[in-house]
């Protein structure tokens, strides 16, 4: 089984009642590289990096809290809660539909 799957499986069994939601985040095992673009990243590299980040975020038990945090604080960089910078801009400027519009 690939290392990525081992780390995600470990997160699935994590207690999410921690004092801070990010203590249960899947990304805590990976560092910032999959989630934040280097200055010289090409379009193809960005697409691959964002795809990897979304694979990490997809099963994360605190994905919605993470996305809410990024939207609430106006985070302009990185993949948060499985959403890229561009996707979060769409959420921000879209007509209010309630939380179900971002899930």
Secondary structure as GFF3:
##gff-version 3
##sequence-region A 1 103
A	DSSP	alpha_helix	3	12	.	.	.	ID=ss1
A	DSSP	three_ten_helix	21	24	.	.	.	ID=ss2
A	DSSP	three_ten_helix	26	29	.	.	.	ID=ss3
A	DSSP	alpha_helix	43	58	.	.	.	ID=ss4
A	DSSP	alpha_helix	63	73	.	.	.	ID=ss5
A	DSSP	alpha_helix	85	93	.	.	.	ID=ss6
A	DSSP	three_ten_helix	99	102	.	.	.	ID=ss7
###
